[in-house]
Amino acid sequence: MKAIEIKADGWIEGKGYKKQVLASPEEIECEGCLAQVVEIKPGAYVAPHYHEKTYEYYYVISGEVTFTINELERVLKTGDMMITEPDDVHSVKNASSEDFRILVFKTNASPDDTVWLDS
């Protein structure tokens, strides 16, 4: 058994979000797999991007956002789950007054696999 905790000082700032790796490929014993939590503050926007090889499995822990994938909008709320596949262009906007927090499990992940479409 492995206990995993979100650490107050373990956050990494991104473009419109912050993230924390909860389980690395080494800890999972699966190359290209990892689990992380992502938080998007009220009013924040994660610009359109895609991954060349990565699959992302999202589970909403708390909050609500508008998630755009391949130009289709979907509102994600607490308890929802969604998957993006390689080359799915996606962006996220938190228009609510609450923090949005999501658990992300990635497969086929590698450094530099994210392609940002906006600067």
C-alpha positions in Angstrom: 0.0 0.0 0.0 1.1 3.6 -0.7 -0.5 6.6 0.9 -0.7 9.6 -1.3 -1.2 13.1 0.0 -1.5 16.5 -1.7 1.3 18.7 -0.3 0.9 22.4 0.3 4.3 23.0 -1.2 4.1 20.5 -4.0 2.4 22.6 -6.6 3.9 23.3 -10.0 2.5 26.4 -11.8 1.3 26.0 -15.4 -0.4 28.1 -18.0 -3.7 29.0 -16.3 -3.5 26.2 -13.8 -1.3 24.5 -11.1 -0.7 20.8 -10.8 0.8 18.3 -8.5 2.1 14.8 -9.4 0.5 12.3 -7.1 2.1 9.2 -8.5 5.0 9.1 -11.0 5.7 6.5 -13.6 8.3 5.0 -11.3 5.8 4.8 -8.4 3.1 3.3 -10.6 5.7 1.0 -12.3 4.4 1.9 -15.7 6.4 3.9 -18.2 4.4 6.9 -19.5 1.7 6.6 -16.8 1.2 9.1 -14.0 -1.5 10.5 -11.8 -1.8 14.2 -10.9 -4.2 16.7 -9.5 -4.9 19.9 -11.4 -6.4 23.1 -10.0 -7.9 25.9 -12.0 -8.7 29.2 -10.2 -11.9 31.2 -10.8 -11.6 33.3 -14.0 -8.6 31.2 -15.2 -8.2 29.9 -18.7 -6.1 27.0 -20.0 -5.3 27.7 -23.7 -6.0 25.3 -26.5 -3.5 22.5 -26.7 -3.2 18.8 -27.6 -0.9 15.9 -26.8 0.8 13.9 -29.6 0.7 10.5 -27.8 -0.9 11.1 -24.4 -4.3 9.9 -23.3 -5.7 11.9 -20.4 -8.5 10.5 -18.1 -10.2 13.2 -16.0 -12.3 12.8 -12.9 -13.7 16.0 -11.4 -13.1 16.3 -7.7 -14.8 19.7 -7.2 -16.1 22.7 -9.0 -17.3 23.3 -12.5 -15.7 24.4 -15.8 -16.4 24.7 -19.5 -14.2 22.2 -21.3 -13.8 22.6 -25.0 -12.6 19.6 -27.0 -12.3 19.7 -30.8 -14.5 22.8 -30.8 -17.4 21.2 -28.8 -18.1 22.7 -25.4 -19.1 20.6 -22.4 -19.6 21.7 -18.8 -17.8 19.4 -16.4 -19.0 19.2 -12.8 -18.1 17.3 -9.6 -18.3 13.6 -10.3 -18.0 13.8 -14.1 -15.4 11.8 -16.0 -14.0 12.4 -19.5 -11.1 11.2 -21.7 -9.0 13.0 -24.2 -7.1 11.1 -26.9 -4.0 12.1 -28.8 -4.5 15.1 -31.1 -7.8 16.1 -29.3 -7.5 19.9 -29.1 -8.8 21.0 -25.7 -9.0 24.1 -23.5 -10.6 24.9 -20.1 -12.3 28.0 -18.7 -13.3 28.4 -15.1 -16.1 31.0 -15.2 -17.3 30.1 -11.7 -16.4 31.6 -8.4 -14.9 28.4 -7.1 -11.7 26.6 -7.5 -11.9 23.7 -10.0 -10.0 20.5 -9.0 -9.6 17.5 -11.2 -7.7 14.2 -10.9 -5.8 13.3 -14.1 -4.4 9.9 -15.0 -2.2 9.9 -18.1 -1.0 7.1 -20.3 1.7 7.3 -23.0 2.9 10.5 -21.4 6.3 11.9 -22.2 8.2 15.2 -21.7 7.4 17.8 -24.4 4.3 15.9 -25.6 2.1 19.0 -25.2 1.6 21.3 -28.2 0.2 24.8 -27.3 -1.8 26.5 -30.0 -2.0 29.9 -28.3 1.1 31.8 -27.0 
